[in-house]
Amino acid sequence: MLSKTRALLTGSVAVLALCLTSTTFTADAAGDQSGIDACAREAQSAGFAKDKSGEGRNDDAIYAVAIAMAESGCDRLAVHTNLPTDPDPGTKDLGAWQINERWYPEVHYHDAEIVTAENWQDMGWSARKAFRIDNDGTGRGWASWAAWNLGTYQKYLGQAREAVYRVWS
C-alpha cells in the first residue's frame, strides 16, 4: 500500500513539475500581459534606452520599469482613484505606468473593457505614453510620477535591472 501511494505521489509531482515548466503564458487579444518582464519588453519597444550613460543619464529603461513596479506592480489593468487631498482629486491614474486621465485625456474610454493597442489597458500604450511624458521637453521627466518624487521606485531598481537585462539580452 505504501509503495502504491509513493508511486502515485511521485507520478503526480512529475506531472505537476512538467506542467509548471512547460506553461506558456499567453497574452490577451492585444498581445499584452502584466508583470515585470512585460514592463521591460514594453519599455524597450517604447524607446527607453537600456543605458544612456553617454548622455549623462543611466539606465532609463530600468527607471521606467522600477517606476511601473512602484506605481502599479506592472499591472496593465491597475486603476488608482485620487483622493480629495491628492493633486488631482477624483481623477484616475490608469495602467502600468498610472497615466492620469486629467492630464492625458486620451486615456478616457477606459470603461469600454475592450483592449486595443490604443487604450490604457494595453501595456504597450502605457509604456509609449510614459516614454513621451518622460521625454516631453518640459524637463520634468520622471518627476511626473509620485513614485519618483517619493523615492518608492528605488526599492524596485534591482528587480527592474534584472528584468531589463534578462528581457533585452
N, C-alpha and C positions, 0 to 999 in steps of 0.2 A: 504494500500500500504506500509506504514512504517513497519508494523508488518511482512509483507511478505519479505521485504528487510532484516529486522533484522534476521528473521529465516534463510534466505539464507546465510547471512554473518556468523551467528553462526554455521551453519552446515559446511560451508567452513573452518572456523577456526578450528573446531573439526577434520575435515578430515586432514587438514594440520598438526595439532598437532600430530595426530595419525601417520601420515607418518614420521614426524621428529623423534618421539620417538621410532618407530619400524624399522627405517632404519638400515640395516645391511650393513656395508661397506665390500664389497667382495674384496678379493685380486686378483691380476693378476695371470697368469699361474704359476709363480714362487712362489706364496704364499706370496708375499710381498706387502706392501703399504707404502706410505710415511707418515710422521708425527711423533710427539714426542713420542707417545705411541709405534709406530712401532720401533723407535730407542731404546726405553727402552727394549722392548721384545728381539730385536736382540742383544743388548748389553749383556743381561743376557745369551742368547743362545751362544754367542761368548766366554763367560767365564769371563767377567768383574764381579768383586765382588761388592756386594751391600755395604759391609763395610769391609775394610781391616785395621781397627784401631789396630788390634793385630800386624800388620807388620809396624806400624808407618805411614800407608797411609790410608786416609779416603775416603770413597765414590768414589771409582774408577769408578763405573758404572755411577754415577752422573756426574763426569767429562767427561766421554765418551759421554753421551747424550748432555751435555752442549756444548761440542766442536762440535758435529754434528749439533746442532742448530746454532751455530755461523758460521760454515763453509758453511752450505747448507740449513738451516731451516729444517733439517731432510728430505730433498727431495732426494730420491734414484736416481732420474734422473738428478740431478744437474751437470752442467759442467761449469768449470771456465777455461778460457784460460789465461795463464800467459802472462803479457805484457813484452816488451823488458827490462824493468827495474826490473822485478821480478827475483828472484834467478834462476828460471827455465824458461827462456823466450821461448815462443811459445809452451810450453808443456801444457797439460790439467790436471786439477785436477777433478776427476770423482767420482760421487756417494755421498751418505750421508756424508761420512767421508772424501770426497775430496782426494782420493788416487791419487798421482801424477804418471802419466804414464812414466816419465823418470826414476824415482827411483824404480818403481814397474811395469816393462814392461808387466806383466801378465794381466794388465788392458786393453791392446790393444784388438783389435777386437770389440771395443766399438761401431762401426758403424753397426754391424750386425743387430741391432734392434730386436734381439731375446733374451729375458730374460731367462737366465738359472741360476742355483744355483752357477755357477762358473764364472759369469761375473759381472762387476762393477754395472750394473743396478739392481742387486739383493741386497736388503738392508742387508740380512744376510751375503753375501760375503763381503760387505763393512765393516760390524761390525767385522767379523772374521779377516780381513786384519788389521783393526785398532788395534785389540787386539794383533796381532802378532807384529805390529810395536811398540806399547806401551811396550811390554814385550820382545823385541828382544835382550836384554842383553847389548846393547850399552850404556845404562844409559841415553839416550836422552829422552825416554818415550814420554810424551806429547809435549816436545819441538820440535817434528817433525811437529807440526801443527802451522800455523800462528796464529790461534785463541788463542792458549795457550801463545805464545810469546807476542802477542799484548794485551792479557788480555780480549779480546772481549767475551770469553766464560763466564766470570764472571756474566754478566747480565742475563744469562740463568740458573744459578745454582738453583734458586728457582723453576723454571718450571721443570727443569731436576729432581730435588729431588722429586717433586710431582709425576712426571710420573714414576720414578723408584719405588717409594713406592706404587703407585696405581697399576702398572702392575705386580710387583713382590709379592704383598700381603703379 
